[in-house]
Amino acid sequence: MKKSLKITKCVLALMAAATVSSATHAASKDVTVGHWNVAYDDATHMVSFTKDGQSVLHDVYAKFKVGQVEMNTTTYTDVEFKTENVATPTKARHKFTIVYKGNGAQPTVEQAFYLTPDQDYLLTDVTLVGDGSEVASNYICPVFSEAQNLFLPKDANNRFLTIPFDNDGFITYGSYPLSKNPNTPTTMSAGRAARDSISFEVTAIFNGETQQGMVLGSVEHDTWKSAVRLTGSPLTQGHLSRLEVFSGVTHHATRDYHDGVLTPHGTVRGERVKSALMMVGMFDDWRVGMETYGDVNAQIAPKRPYNGPTVYGWNSWGGMEKHCNYEGAMSVVDFIKEKLMDKGWAKNGVIYVDLDSWDNMNWEQRKSFAAKCHANGMKAGAYWTPWTDWNGSDSRAVEGNSGYTYAQTRVKVNGKIDHGRFDPTCPAMKSLIDYQVTKYKECGFDYLKLDFMCSGIQEADGFYEPSITTGVQAYNYGMNYLREACGDDIFLDLSIAPLFPAQYAEARRISCDAWGEMWHTSYMMNSLSFGWWLNRVYCFNDPDHLVMGDRSAGENMSRITTAAVTGYCILGDNLSTEGSYIGTPISQEHCVKYTGYERVNEIIDMGVSFRPAYGHKLYGANNSVDMFYHEAEDSWIIAHFNYSVGDKNVELDLTTLGIDASQLDLSRSYDCWTDQTPTVEGNVLKYKSLNDRPRLWRLFKK
């Protein structure tokens, strides 16, 4: 496995460096390709980015650490320039490199820019070169500026996104004004003080009315944890006063905070040490920019392929939790067959029936359960936490008679053994993966929900594999081994997991746990509001188990609508009719009722995540966008949620969604929940939004 991972990295490196033309063009201090100009200023030793003649960022330079010493490129006076034609996984065609020559105390620095005609973005990275000696760094920042960069109109509707590193702890995405009121720092309104914040891997800085915006972020995830730190400006001035796009972040939000001590990012060593490749894009629509960002990531690390239909199913944790039992789970399979499948639910999809944590079964019972699923036209799912140990005992033997003990699976963090966390690179862990995956396959499982994945990406004092020095490297190593062990036979769905790397699973749960209350719906929809684009790097965004329970009709409809706007539908009510923990009649009745709307199921069948209608108007307790839309081949679909904000009359200008009402066939159009025919006057869709109740309009094209 170690060999195959190294080969993959070598191939990517060769692709990035391969020259189409070996000629190095005449030295120049700037280059223009397509929309973009990148220029070096002799006086400031800084770089500017211009798109279509308009300034995007200026006074940009690179910062980095060598050991514990922080340096930057503005102190270099011996500078060279070269341009090349190159071929890369992102189809970049032109590489402009500024070479800052080292003097012994300073390494040589290669600041590279990759440009492609007709693209709204450029890519950049920084490489530290030891010139015959080793370089050691745990921080490289390719894009740093403390200038006042103004690329949006001066407007209170300017926003920036904060993207969480993972989905643990009910963390939320944020869309914030560039300023804040210092007396209420959590307010969403503009104020007198510039706002400072951090976003992990990527951010968008945009104007809510025009949608114009910049997208900045890392598009490589093989070595570094990366982030964007920024400081805005007071009131409506609209500029950034500080910007830092860098590799080498640790934070309490990356789960690298242990016993009150922040673990530093691992140090990368070598004669050449490169940052992650970063994207700098300026887009007419920031949402297109985020989708483009996802596409570029998938070009570099292609998503795990999936050629099947939309995913439906059931998960035991939503309603049964720790009370799952063999007899009950077997009766759930019958319930799904008789009460749901036979009535048309998921008729165009695949159904995975998933045993979650605490299934309370032995391997023979699990095998019998999987066989029953298959006999009823379904697929069987199981649960595992590959990088987390809940037992914590070091002396017990690793399963599979491998000769290893759990003491041989551990890492040290800040000098202490972490008894609940595995080293993804150690032989004992490989042995455990082989054992577990073999058992799942022998039982006939087709689906694995992999939980608490963040344990595998945290920093440590060291790893078994000496060449691996960062949490991201360790995670890639372990996930590559796990993916190959599973092969193409098992569908992998990540539960609590980092956003990236993304190539190891077909699906990722987009939020933390969500049940049936409107609070849970609005919380999950906060994640889709600003993470919908993740379906560009995963095949599916998973909205977690859909639980109806004894909640209201509006709450039940809203929770099912979350499946429609993500394109993934896993039910969660206790559907068991036998065993030690039988489900309630009302929960089961609601599940049958609200999965029975054929027109809603047709939207779920599309298997796509909808785009938010905007990013600056937020609603509900979790500051979520309330409106989403998708253009299908034959229709436009608009989903509108009401997060307990009371009844209201809505007049939606369809132009804001790019819809021309004159091109619609309103006689065939409807709300999927009520069958109501839409009322459109001019280009305005008019309807009533009832408290908690969603609207799911399907507007057919002529």
C-alpha positions in Angstrom: 0.0 0.0 0.0 2.8 2.4 0.8 4.3 1.8 -2.6 1.0 2.4 -4.5 0.4 5.7 -2.6 3.9 7.0 -3.4 3.4 6.1 -7.0 0.2 8.1 -7.1 1.9 11.1 -5.7 4.8 10.8 -8.1 2.4 10.6 -11.1 0.6 13.7 -10.0 3.9 15.5 -9.5 5.1 14.5 -12.9 1.9 15.7 -14.5 2.2 19.0 -12.8 5.7 19.5 -13.9 5.5 18.0 -17.4 6.3 20.6 -20.1 4.6 20.7 -23.4 7.3 23.0 -24.8 10.8 22.8 -23.3 11.4 26.4 -24.3 11.7 28.9 -21.5 10.4 32.2 -22.7 12.2 35.6 -22.3 12.4 36.7 -18.8 9.4 39.0 -17.9 8.2 40.5 -14.7 4.6 39.9 -15.6 2.4 37.6 -17.7 -1.0 37.9 -19.2 -3.0 34.9 -20.1 -6.7 35.1 -21.0 -8.5 37.2 -18.4 -5.6 37.4 -16.0 -2.4 39.4 -15.5 0.1 38.6 -12.8 2.8 41.3 -12.3 5.8 41.7 -10.0 6.7 45.1 -8.7 10.4 45.9 -8.4 9.9 48.6 -5.9 7.7 46.7 -3.4 8.9 43.1 -4.2 5.2 42.2 -4.3 2.8 40.8 -6.8 -0.6 42.0 -8.2 -3.4 40.1 -9.8 -5.6 41.8 -12.4 -8.6 40.3 -14.2 -9.9 41.9 -17.3 -8.1 45.1 -16.4 -9.6 45.3 -13.0 -7.5 44.9 -9.8 -8.3 41.8 -7.9 -5.5 41.7 -5.3 -2.4 43.8 -5.0 0.7 43.9 -2.7 0.6 40.1 -2.5 3.7 38.3 -1.2 4.6 34.8 0.2 5.3 34.1 3.8 6.7 30.9 5.3 8.6 29.3 8.2 11.9 27.5 8.1 12.0 25.7 11.4 10.6 28.3 13.8 11.8 31.3 11.8 9.2 33.2 9.8 10.4 34.8 6.5 8.8 36.4 3.5 9.6 37.1 -0.1 9.7 40.9 0.2 13.2 40.7 1.7 14.7 39.0 -1.3 16.6 41.2 -3.8 17.9 38.5 -6.3 14.8 37.6 -8.3 14.4 35.8 -11.6 11.4 35.1 -13.8 10.5 32.4 -16.2 7.4 31.3 -18.1 6.7 27.8 -19.5 4.0 25.9 -21.3 2.9 23.1 -19.0 0.3 20.3 -18.7 -1.4 19.8 -15.3 -4.4 17.8 -14.0 -6.3 21.1 -14.0 -5.5 21.7 -17.7 -3.5 24.8 -16.9 -1.4 25.7 -19.9 0.9 28.5 -18.7 3.2 28.6 -15.7 4.8 31.9 -14.6 7.4 31.4 -11.8 9.1 34.1 -9.7 12.3 32.7 -8.3 13.6 34.4 -5.2 17.3 33.3 -4.9 18.4 32.2 -1.4 21.6 33.3 0.3 22.3 30.5 2.7 20.2 31.7 5.6 17.2 31.9 3.4 16.0 29.1 1.1 15.3 29.7 -2.6 11.6 30.3 -3.1 9.7 29.5 -6.2 6.4 31.4 -6.4 4.5 29.8 -9.3 1.3 30.8 -11.0 -0.7 28.5 -13.3 -3.0 30.2 -15.8 -5.4 28.9 -18.4 -7.2 31.0 -21.2 -10.9 31.6 -20.6 -10.8 30.6 -16.9 -12.1 32.8 -14.1 -9.3 31.7 -11.8 -5.6 31.2 -11.5 -3.7 28.7 -9.4 -0.6 29.4 -7.3 1.8 27.6 -5.0 5.1 28.2 -3.3 8.0 25.8 -3.1 10.9 26.2 -0.7 14.2 24.9 -2.2 17.1 23.8 0.0 19.7 24.1 -2.7 21.4 20.9 -1.7 20.3 20.8 1.9 17.0 19.9 3.7 14.3 22.4 4.3 11.8 22.0 7.2 8.6 23.9 7.4 5.1 23.6 8.9 3.7 26.8 7.4 3.7 28.2 3.8 1.4 31.0 2.7 1.4 31.6 -1.0 -1.1 34.6 -0.8 -0.6 37.2 1.9 -1.5 40.9 1.7 -2.1 43.6 4.3 -3.1 46.1 1.6 -6.6 47.5 1.3 -8.0 45.3 -1.4 -11.3 46.5 -2.8 -12.8 44.3 -5.5 -16.5 44.6 -4.6 -18.8 47.6 -4.4 -18.9 49.5 -1.1 -22.0 47.9 0.3 -23.4 46.4 3.5 -24.3 43.3 1.5 -20.7 42.2 1.1 -20.2 38.9 2.8 -17.5 36.2 3.4 -18.0 32.6 4.2 -16.5 30.6 7.1 -16.3 26.9 6.1 -15.8 24.4 8.9 -13.0 21.9 8.7 -15.4 19.0 9.5 -18.9 18.4 10.6 -18.4 17.5 14.2 -19.9 19.1 17.3 -22.9 20.7 15.5 -20.5 23.3 14.0 -22.1 25.6 11.4 -21.1 27.4 8.3 -21.2 31.2 8.4 -21.9 34.1 6.0 -20.8 37.3 7.7 -20.6 41.0 6.8 -17.0 42.3 6.5 -17.6 44.3 9.7 -19.2 43.8 13.1 -20.6 45.6 16.0 -17.9 45.3 18.7 -20.5 45.2 21.5 -22.2 42.2 19.9 -19.5 40.3 18.0 -21.8 37.5 16.9 -24.3 39.8 15.2 -24.9 39.3 11.5 -25.2 43.0 10.9 -22.5 45.4 9.8 -20.8 47.6 12.4 -17.9 49.9 13.1 -15.2 47.3 13.5 -13.5 45.2 10.9 -14.3 41.5 11.4 -11.5 38.9 11.7 -12.1 35.2 11.0 -10.8 32.0 9.6 -12.3 29.6 7.0 -10.9 26.1 6.5 -9.7 25.1 3.0 -11.8 27.7 1.1 -13.9 30.8 1.4 -15.9 33.1 -0.8 -16.0 36.9 -0.5 -19.1 38.2 -2.3 -21.7 40.8 -2.7 -25.2 39.5 -1.9 -27.1 41.6 -4.4 -24.9 41.2 -7.5 -23.5 37.7 -6.5 -20.1 38.8 -7.8 -17.3 37.4 -5.7 -13.9 36.0 -5.1 -13.2 32.3 -4.2 -9.9 31.5 -2.5 -8.8 28.0 -1.3 -6.6 25.0 -1.5 -7.2 22.4 -4.2 -4.6 19.9 -3.1 -5.1 17.8 0.1 -2.3 15.3 0.2 0.0 16.9 2.8 -1.4 20.1 4.4 -4.4 21.4 6.4 -5.0 24.7 4.8 -7.1 27.8 5.6 -8.0 31.4 4.7 -7.7 34.0 7.4 -9.0 37.5 6.6 -9.8 40.8 8.2 -12.6 42.9 6.7 -13.3 46.6 7.0 -15.6 48.8 9.0 -19.2 49.5 8.0 -19.7 49.5 4.2 -16.2 50.3 3.1 -16.1 46.9 1.5 -12.4 46.2 1.4 -10.2 43.5 2.9 -7.4 44.9 5.2 -5.6 41.5 5.6 -5.6 38.3 3.7 -3.7 35.1 4.4 -4.3 31.9 2.2 -2.0 29.3 3.7 -1.0 25.7 4.4 -0.2 24.6 7.9 -3.2 25.4 10.1 -4.2 23.7 13.4 -7.0 25.0 15.5 -9.6 23.8 18.0 -11.9 23.4 15.0 -9.4 20.9 13.4 -9.6 18.9 16.6 -5.9 19.5 17.3 -6.5 21.0 20.7 -5.7 18.5 23.5 -5.8 19.1 27.2 -5.7 22.8 26.7 -2.7 22.7 24.3 -2.8 23.3 20.6 -0.8 20.7 18.7 1.2 22.4 15.9 0.9 21.3 12.3 3.4 18.6 11.4 6.6 19.7 9.8 7.3 18.8 6.1 10.9 18.1 5.2 12.9 17.7 2.0 15.1 19.4 -0.4 11.9 20.8 -1.9 8.9 21.6 0.3 5.7 22.8 -1.5 2.5 24.4 -0.2 -0.9 23.1 -1.3 -1.9 24.5 -4.7 -4.2 27.4 -4.1 -7.0 28.8 -6.3 -7.7 32.5 -6.7 -10.8 33.2 -8.6 -13.0 36.1 -9.4 -16.5 35.3 -10.6 -19.6 37.0 -11.8 -21.4 34.6 -9.4 -19.7 33.3 -6.3 -21.9 30.2 -6.4 -20.5 29.3 -9.8 -17.1 30.0 -8.2 -17.7 27.5 -5.4 -18.9 24.9 -7.9 -15.8 25.6 -10.0 -13.6 25.2 -6.9 -15.2 21.8 -6.3 -14.6 20.8 -10.0 -10.9 21.8 -9.8 -10.5 19.7 -6.7 -12.0 16.7 -8.5 -9.7 17.2 -11.4 -6.7 16.8 -9.1 -8.2 14.0 -7.0 -11.1 12.4 -8.9 -14.1 11.5 -6.8 -14.8 7.8 -6.0 -16.8 6.7 -9.0 -20.5 5.7 -8.7 -22.7 4.6 -11.5 -25.8 3.5 -9.6 -29.2 5.2 -9.0 -30.1 7.7 -6.3 -29.5 6.4 -2.7 -32.5 5.6 -0.5 -32.5 3.6 2.7 -32.9 3.4 6.5 -30.5 3.8 9.4 -31.0 2.4 12.8 -29.5 5.3 14.8 -32.3 7.8 14.1 -35.1 6.0 16.0 -33.5 3.0 17.7 -30.1 4.4 18.7 -28.5 1.9 21.2 -31.6 -0.2 21.3 -31.1 -1.8 17.9 -31.7 -5.6 18.0 -31.7 -8.5 15.6 -35.4 -9.3 15.6 -36.3 -5.6 15.3 -33.9 -5.0 12.4 -35.3 -8.0 10.6 -38.8 -6.7 11.0 -37.6 -3.3 9.6 -36.6 -5.0 6.4 -40.2 -6.4 6.1 -41.7 -3.0 6.9 -39.7 -1.3 4.2 -40.7 -4.0 1.7 -44.4 -4.1 2.5 -45.2 -0.5 3.6 -42.8 1.5 1.4 -41.3 -0.4 -1.5 -44.5 -2.1 -2.5 -46.2 1.4 -2.6 -43.6 2.8 -4.9 -41.1 4.4 -2.6 -37.5 4.4 -4.1 -38.8 2.7 -7.2 -36.0 4.3 -9.2 -33.4 4.1 -6.5 -31.3 1.7 -4.5 -32.2 1.0 -0.9 -29.5 0.5 1.7 -30.7 -0.7 5.1 -28.0 0.3 7.6 -27.2 -1.0 11.0 -25.6 1.8 12.9 -23.5 1.8 16.1 -24.6 -0.6 18.9 -26.4 -3.0 16.5 -26.2 -5.5 19.4 -25.6 -8.4 17.0 -23.0 -11.1 16.4 -21.5 -11.8 13.0 -23.9 -14.7 12.3 -26.9 -12.4 12.9 -25.4 -9.7 10.7 -25.0 -12.2 8.0 -28.6 -13.3 8.3 -29.7 -9.7 8.3 -27.8 -9.0 5.1 -29.2 -12.0 3.4 -32.8 -10.9 4.3 -32.1 -7.5 2.8 -30.9 -9.0 -0.4 -33.9 -11.4 -0.6 -36.2 -8.3 -0.4 -34.4 -6.4 -3.1 -32.4 -4.2 -0.8 -28.7 -3.8 0.1 -27.3 -4.2 3.6 -25.2 -1.6 5.5 -23.0 -1.6 8.6 -21.2 0.9 10.8 -17.5 1.3 11.7 -15.2 3.9 13.3 -11.9 2.9 11.6 -9.7 5.5 13.4 -11.3 5.6 16.8 -11.1 3.1 19.6 -13.9 3.3 22.2 -12.5 0.6 24.4 -9.2 2.3 25.1 -7.5 -0.8 26.5 -4.0 -1.3 25.2 -3.4 -4.9 26.2 -6.1 -6.6 24.3 -5.3 -8.4 21.0 -6.2 -6.8 17.7 -8.9 -8.9 16.0 -7.9 -11.5 13.4 -5.1 -13.3 15.3 -2.5 -11.1 13.8 -0.2 -11.1 16.9 -0.7 -7.3 17.4 -2.1 -5.7 20.5 -3.9 -2.4 20.6 -0.9 -0.8 22.2 0.7 -1.0 18.8 -2.0 1.1 17.1 -1.6 4.3 19.2 -0.1 7.7 18.5 1.4 10.2 21.0 0.1 13.7 21.1 2.0 16.4 23.0 4.0 13.6 24.6 1.0 11.6 25.8 -0.4 8.3 24.4 -3.8 8.8 22.9 -5.6 5.7 24.0 -8.7 6.3 21.9 -7.1 7.0 18.5 -5.3 4.9 15.9 -2.3 5.5 13.8 -3.5 5.1 10.3 0.0 4.1 9.1 0.9 1.3 11.4 0.9 -2.5 10.5 -1.5 -3.3 13.4 -4.1 -0.9 11.8 -3.7 -2.5 8.4 -4.3 -5.9 10.0 -7.4 -4.6 11.7 -8.7 -3.1 8.4 -8.1 -6.4 6.6 -10.0 -8.3 9.3 -13.0 -5.9 9.5 -13.5 -5.5 5.8 -13.2 -9.3 5.2 -15.9 -9.9 7.9 -18.2 -7.3 6.4 -17.8 -8.8 2.9 -18.3 -12.4 4.2 -21.5 -11.2 5.8 -22.6 -9.7 2.5 -22.6 -6.0 3.5 -22.8 -3.6 0.5 -22.5 -0.3 2.5 -20.4 1.1 5.3 -21.1 4.2 7.3 -17.7 5.3 8.5 -17.8 7.6 11.5 -15.5 9.8 13.6 -13.0 10.0 10.7 -11.5 13.2 12.1 -9.4 11.0 14.5 -7.4 9.9 11.6 -6.4 13.4 10.4 -5.3 15.0 13.6 -1.6 15.9 14.1 0.6 13.7 16.3 4.1 13.7 17.6 4.9 11.1 15.0 3.6 8.2 13.0 4.7 4.6 12.4 5.7 5.4 8.8 8.7 7.8 9.2 8.1 9.5 5.9 4.7 10.7 7.1 4.8 13.8 9.3 1.4 15.4 9.0 -2.1 14.4 9.9 -3.3 14.8 6.3 -0.5 12.5 5.1 -1.5 9.9 7.7 -5.2 10.2 6.8 -4.5 9.7 3.1 -2.2 6.7 3.8 -4.9 5.0 5.9 -7.8 5.9 3.7 -6.0 4.7 0.6 -5.5 1.3 2.3 -9.1 1.2 3.5 -10.5 2.1 0.1 -8.4 -0.6 -1.7 -9.4 -3.2 0.9 -13.1 -2.4 0.3 -12.6 -2.3 -3.5 -15.6 -1.4 -5.6 -17.9 -3.8 -3.7 -18.9 -1.5 -0.8 -20.5 2.0 -0.9 -18.7 4.2 1.6 -20.5 7.0 3.4 -18.4 9.3 5.7 -20.3 10.5 8.8 -18.2 12.8 11.0 -15.4 13.6 8.7 -13.2 16.4 7.3 -14.3 18.0 4.0 -11.1 16.9 2.4 -9.6 14.6 1.2 -12.8 13.6 -0.6 -11.8 10.8 -3.0 -12.2 7.9 -0.7 -16.0 7.7 -0.4 -19.1 8.1 -2.5 -21.0 10.2 0.1 -20.4 12.4 3.1 -22.9 13.5 5.7 -23.0 17.2 5.2 -23.9 18.2 8.8 -23.7 16.6 12.2 -26.7 14.6 13.6 -30.1 15.8 12.5 -33.5 14.4 13.6 -37.0 15.7 12.9 -37.5 19.0 14.7 -37.4 22.2 12.7 -34.2 23.2 14.6 -32.5 20.1 13.1 -33.8 20.8 9.6 -32.6 24.4 9.7 -29.2 23.2 11.1 -28.8 20.7 8.3 -29.8 23.3 5.8 -27.2 25.7 7.1 -24.6 23.1 5.9 -26.3 22.8 2.5 -26.6 26.6 2.2 -22.8 26.9 2.0 -21.7 23.4 1.3 -24.0 22.3 -1.6 -20.9 22.4 -3.9 -19.4 19.4 -2.1 -21.4 17.2 -4.5 -18.6 18.1 -7.0 -16.1 16.1 -4.9 -18.5 13.5 -3.5 -21.2 11.8 -5.5 -23.7 12.6 -2.8 -24.3 15.0 0.1 -25.9 13.0 2.9 -28.5 15.0 4.9 -28.4 12.4 7.7 -31.3 10.2 8.8 -34.8 11.6 8.2 -36.8 11.2 11.3 -40.6 11.9 11.3 -41.5 10.9 14.9 -44.4 12.7 16.4 -43.5 16.0 14.9 -45.9 18.3 13.0 -46.9 17.9 9.3 -44.8 21.0 8.4 -41.7 19.6 10.2 -42.1 16.2 8.5 -42.6 17.7 5.1 -39.5 19.9 5.6 -37.4 17.0 6.7 -38.3 15.0 3.6 -37.7 18.1 1.5 -34.1 18.1 2.7 -33.8 14.8 0.9 -35.1 16.4 -2.3 -32.6 19.3 -2.2 -29.6 17.0 -1.4 -30.6 14.0 -3.6 -30.1 11.4 -0.9 -32.8 9.9 1.3 -32.0 7.7 4.4 -35.0 7.3 6.8 -34.5 7.1 10.5 -37.7 6.3 12.4 -38.0 3.1 14.4 -39.8 1.0 11.9 -39.4 -2.3 13.9 -42.6 -4.2 14.6 -40.9 -7.0 16.6 -38.1 -7.4 19.1 -37.2 -5.6 22.2 -37.7 -2.0 21.1 -40.8 -1.7 18.9 -41.5 1.6 17.1 -44.5 3.8 17.9 -47.5 3.7 15.6 -47.4 7.5 15.0 -43.7 7.5 14.0 -44.3 4.6 11.5 -47.5 6.2 10.2 -45.8 9.5 9.5 -42.9 7.7 7.8 -45.3 5.9 5.5 -47.4 9.1 4.8 -44.6 11.5 4.0 -42.6 9.1 1.9 -45.7 8.5 -0.2 -45.7 11.8 -2.2 -44.8 10.6 -5.7 -44.0 14.1 -7.0 -41.6 14.7 -4.1 -39.9 11.4 -4.7 -39.4 12.3 -8.4 -37.3 15.2 -7.2 -35.3 13.0 -4.8 -34.7 10.7 -7.8 -32.7 13.4 -9.5 -29.9 12.8 -7.0 -28.6 16.4 -7.1 -27.9 19.1 -4.5 -29.7 22.4 -5.1 -28.0 25.7 -5.3 -28.8 28.4 -2.7 -30.8 31.4 -4.1 -28.5 33.8 -2.3 -25.9 33.9 0.5 -26.6 37.1 2.4 -30.2 36.6 3.6 -30.3 34.1 6.4 -33.2 32.7 8.5 -33.9 30.6 11.5 -31.9 29.7 14.6 -29.0 28.4 12.5 -28.7 31.3 10.0 -29.6 29.2 7.0 -30.6 30.1 3.5 -34.3 29.4 3.0 -34.6 29.1 -0.8 -32.8 26.7 -3.2 -33.2 25.9 -6.8 -32.1 23.5 -9.6 -32.5 23.6 -13.3 -33.4 20.1 -14.7 -33.7 19.3 -18.4 -37.4 19.7 -18.4 -38.1 22.0 -15.5 -37.0 24.4 -12.8 -37.4 23.2 -9.2 -37.6 25.7 -6.3 -37.5 24.7 -2.7 -38.6 27.2 0.0 -38.3 26.5 3.7 -40.0 28.4 6.5 -37.8 27.9 9.6 -40.5 28.8 12.2 -40.6 32.5 11.2 -44.4 32.7 10.9 -46.8 32.8 7.9 -45.8 35.2 5.1 -46.9 36.1 1.7 -44.1 35.7 -0.9 -43.5 37.5 -4.1 -40.5 35.8 -5.8 -39.0 37.5 -8.8 -38.0 34.5 -10.9 -35.5 36.7 -12.7 -33.2 36.5 -9.6 -33.0 32.7 -10.2 -32.4 33.1 -14.0 -35.9 32.0 -14.8 -38.0 33.5 -17.6 -41.7 32.9 -16.9 -42.6 33.3 -20.6 -40.7 30.1 -21.2 -42.7 28.1 -18.6 -45.7 25.9 -19.1 -47.6 26.9 -15.9 -50.5 24.6 -16.7 -48.3 21.6 -16.1 -46.5 23.1 -13.1 -47.2 22.4 -9.5 -46.1 22.4 -5.8 -45.0 18.9 -5.2 -46.5 18.8 -1.7 -49.9 20.4 -2.3 -50.4 19.9 -6.1 -51.2 23.6 -6.2 -50.9 25.3 -9.6 -48.5 28.3 -9.4 -49.6 31.9 -9.7 -47.2 33.9 -11.8 -47.8 37.6 -12.6 -45.3 39.1 -15.0 -42.2 37.3 -13.8 -43.2 37.1 -10.2 -44.2 33.8 -8.5 -46.8 34.6 -5.7 -47.7 32.2 -2.9 -48.2 31.9 0.8 -45.5 30.4 3.0 -46.9 28.8 6.1 -45.0 28.5 9.3 -42.7 25.4 9.2 -44.1 24.2 5.9 -41.9 24.0 2.8 -42.8 24.7 -0.8 -41.4 22.5 -3.5 -42.3 24.1 -6.9 -41.7 22.3 -10.1 -42.0 24.7 -13.0 -42.0 22.9 -16.3 -40.4 24.4 -19.4 -42.4 24.8 -22.6 
